Amino acid sequence: MDTVRRRNEKIPQDIPRATTTGTMFFSLAMAEQKDSFPEALINYKEAREKVNGSVPFLHALSKVVALFSKPHSPV
């Protein structure tokens, strides 16, 4: 944890981070607060499109990882 904390301190605060617990596409907690509901709705829809657009790629990646992570029997 100390290593992660030290590395995190070197990254500018406005840059999103990925952790060992998963991939971070965007952070609602770090999202810029919008002045109006219509602006916030547009921001939400854009983020949703990014996440939904990544699903096919993540599905394919999971198949590749599963293929290469299967234990091999000794020959």
C-alpha positions as CSV (number, residue, x, y, z in Angstrom):
1,M,0.0,0.0,0.0
2,D,2.9,2.4,0.7
3,T,4.2,1.9,-2.8
4,V,0.8,2.7,-4.3
5,R,0.4,5.8,-2.1
6,R,3.9,7.1,-3.1
7,R,3.2,6.6,-6.8
8,N,-0.2,8.2,-6.4
9,E,1.3,11.3,-4.9
10,K,3.4,11.8,-8.0
11,I,0.4,11.9,-10.3
12,P,-1.3,15.3,-10.8
13,Q,-4.7,15.3,-8.9
14,D,-6.7,16.0,-12.1
15,I,-5.6,12.8,-13.8
16,P,-7.9,9.7,-13.4
17,R,-6.3,6.6,-11.9
18,A,-6.7,2.9,-12.4
19,T,-6.3,0.7,-9.4
20,T,-5.6,-3.0,-8.9
21,T,-9.2,-3.5,-8.1
22,G,-10.4,-2.7,-11.7
23,T,-10.4,-0.3,-14.6
24,M,-11.6,3.2,-14.0
25,F,-13.3,4.8,-17.1
26,F,-14.5,7.9,-15.2
27,S,-15.2,8.9,-11.7
28,L,-18.5,10.4,-10.7
29,A,-16.9,11.6,-7.5
30,M,-14.2,13.5,-9.4
31,A,-16.6,14.7,-12.1
32,E,-16.8,18.5,-12.6
33,Q,-20.1,19.8,-11.2
34,K,-22.3,21.2,-13.9
35,D,-24.3,24.4,-13.5
36,S,-27.6,23.0,-14.7
37,F,-29.4,19.7,-15.0
38,P,-29.3,19.7,-18.9
39,E,-25.5,20.0,-18.8
40,A,-25.2,17.2,-16.2
41,L,-27.5,15.0,-18.3
42,I,-25.4,15.6,-21.4
43,N,-22.3,14.7,-19.3
44,Y,-24.0,11.5,-18.0
45,K,-25.0,10.4,-21.5
46,E,-21.5,10.9,-22.8
47,A,-20.1,8.8,-20.0
48,R,-22.7,6.1,-20.5
49,E,-21.8,5.9,-24.2
50,K,-18.1,5.4,-23.3
51,V,-18.9,2.6,-20.9
52,N,-21.4,0.9,-23.2
53,G,-19.0,1.2,-26.1
54,S,-16.3,-0.5,-24.2
55,V,-18.3,-3.6,-23.4
56,P,-17.7,-5.6,-26.6
57,F,-13.9,-5.0,-26.2
58,L,-13.9,-6.0,-22.6
59,H,-15.9,-9.1,-23.5
60,A,-13.4,-10.1,-26.1
61,L,-10.5,-9.3,-23.8
62,S,-12.0,-11.5,-21.1
63,K,-12.1,-14.4,-23.6
64,V,-8.4,-13.9,-24.5
65,V,-7.4,-13.7,-20.8
66,A,-9.4,-16.9,-20.0
67,L,-7.8,-18.7,-22.9
68,F,-4.3,-17.9,-21.8
69,S,-4.9,-18.3,-18.1
70,K,-6.0,-21.9,-18.2
71,P,-3.6,-24.2,-16.5
72,H,-1.7,-26.4,-18.9
73,S,-1.3,-30.1,-18.2
74,P,2.3,-31.4,-18.2
75,V,3.3,-33.2,-21.4
